[in-house]
Amino acid sequence: MKQLELARSKDCVHRVKDSLTAENMHIASSGSWSFHATSVLCFFSWVDLELVEMANSKYEFSQVHEFEKPNDEVALNLMNSCAICVSEEFPDVVFLYGFSDEYSFVFKKTSKFYQRRASKVESIIVSFFTSVYVMKWREFFPHKELRYSPSFHAQVISCASIEVLQSYLLWRQTNCHTNNLHNTCLWELIKCGKTESEALELLRGTSKEDKNDLLFGNFEINYQKLNPMFRQGSCVLKTEVIDIVKHRENGSPVRRLRKKSSIVHSKNVAGKCFWNNHTGLMKELGSFTNDIGKVEPDYVRSFQFKKILMPSTWIVIRIDGCHFHRFSDVHEFVKPNDKQALNLMNACAVAVVKEFPDIVFSYGVSDEYSFVLKKDSHFYQRHASEIVSAIVSLFTSVYITKWKDFFHKKELKYPPYFDGRAVCYPSVEILRDYLAWRQVDCHINNQYNTCFWELVKSGKSKSEAQNFLKGTQTGDKEKLLKQFGIDYHKLPAMFRQGSSIFWDKEDITMMHENEKPGGNSLKRVIVEHYLSNTKLKTRFPNQNKSSCGFTRVPVAGPVCSTISSAKVETTCRSFVPTSMKALSLWSPVLTYPTLARLVLALHVLAKLWKGVWTSKIRASLMMTRLKCGFVLGCAAYPSSDVVLETHREEELTG
């Protein structure tokens, strides 16, 4: 039970050994939060439709688990079952389409799902889908062990109109048909004795008609008579049905109108006839006015805005359990801290760190974990959606698969899931502030919860315990705990200070308090429960600070160094999100005919903006050489230390 007002109490910081001062705590809390940029899905035109596109991130998963080729009906039914669960769990999802290892989820246009925050939407959907997939595995594959934890990645797409949605669905179903026809031919050729390379060479350049003739002429297969789930993919629709919810005392049934999800197969999910025959789709999304016969994939891809995280910054992926208060109650976790539940979270974090080498440090407390990626990481080309969804999905998957290792006698009663977000921190000092802030938050919440549950155990109601603790300081809580015979500082360090996981030399090291490293671990794995300011500085040392802003250039006299336009193009544009590159969303933009004029402009702007630049956040300028001259626009950079190759181009004479 997190009490936000407690975060403001000044004495809380002094109770954390070798940690922060009150002033540092202010920097850690308010300063770290200032870097949390929330991407809210915007409204385009008169309708905004969101789709979460998922694809299995491990191609070899089907090979390891020996799925039938080219299609495993049981595996596809498992995917469909997971999609139905998503549809039933989240009412805002009104239409779903999937094939092979991907699924698309269409939200109603008026959806306020998690305030339309893109990171929340994609991470929650991918986490819940992963959770259900792992939990239902045994139901669909009773004789196959799940050999490793599967994971998915996701992205959010905002559609500008109903026509864009129609084009998207046609694109995905066309892909389904094209891929299935090709794979059916490929595997029939392999079954008849050809190698995979020979079969691929034989199919190179063949048309759809050629492939159909090959299947019918050589293998007596009529492609149109194959299972429609293979050829057309699967739709999940919600239809209204009258359901009996209970019976009255006289035995008469009480009926209610409810929405039920069901699987449908259609030759053309983007067709006017199919779409407009379902009133629920027309009501929530709108109607298709015309049929479209062909769609250009590039047109649909133009709506896939991929947020690229700022280069040369520390990326922190923070995940939180969704509705874990209820989850802990249903599964009867020990209050205020369940050691097994915390160790399960730590085991999941270790698995994530092992899987993704770019993660150099992680810190967790309660139902949250923060993963720090190295500053120069190019993991998923720094695409926020792919990084967040991949980490959240794998964490969720491992949570389910390892549940029995920590709760031998407890069944997992329903799928848990997590949300995630990505935050960039430009300096190691701010990164340390963030981690220190999370640990202080751990201390505050744990001390409060320890007092709260001791009061409840003593006979007080939850509301009475809350009122009793209102306004109390750290010293008051310590005295209260001593009345219950508890020395707060002697409680397990994992409860008071959280858990840290990090790479140690070439190994991931993890150490449990008062325990030696486990002998059955692959490498030395340590979970450390003491994260002091000193240790943070050791793990993340200060970096050499360079001058802020641009080098001053004299108004008169020669330019001591000029700029190679090709290098400017390459270096500066690496800091620009893909969507901005594609749409040229530069504002303001000024054109300068010569480098001399550009340098003068930079000099003037540097004077005007003096005082705006700080040691924490720096503004810089994007320069690009075009045919018409030099273009100056506004962009955000982690620092002003962008090194450009020098090349004398002309001299500044006044």
Secondary structure, 3 states (H helix, E strand, C coil): CCCHHHHHCHHHHHHCCCCCCHHHHHHHHHHHHCCCCCCECCCCCCCCEEEEEEEECCCCHHHHCCCCCCCCHHHHHHHHHHHHHHHHHCCCEEEEEEECCEEEEEECCCCCHHHHEHHHHHHHHHHHHHHHHHHHHHHHCCCCCCCCCCCEEEEEEEECCHHHHHHHHHHHHHHHHHHHHHHHHHHHHHHCCCCHHHHHHHHCCCCHHHHHHHHHHHHCCCHHHCCHHHHHCEEEEEEEEEEEEEECCCCCEEEEEEEEEEEECCCCCCCHHHHHCCHHHHHHCCCCCCCCCCCCHHHHHCCCCCCECCCCCEEEEEEEECCHHHHHHHCCCCCCCCHHHHHHHHHHHHHHHHHCCCEEEEEEECCEEEEEECCCCCHHHHEHHHHHHHHHHHHHHHHHHCHHHHCCCCCCCCCCCEEEEEEEECCHHHHHHHHHHHHHHHHHHHHHHHHHHHHHHCCCCHHHHHHHHCCCCHHHHHHHHHHCCCCHHHCCHHHHHCEEEEEECCEEECCCCCCCCCCCCCCCCCEECCCCHHHHHHHCCCCCCCCCCCCCCCCCCCCCCCECHHHHHHHHHCCCCHHHHHHCCCCCEEEECCHHHHHHHHHHHHHHCCCCCCCCCCEEEEEEEECCEEEEEEEECCCCCCCCCECCCCCCCC
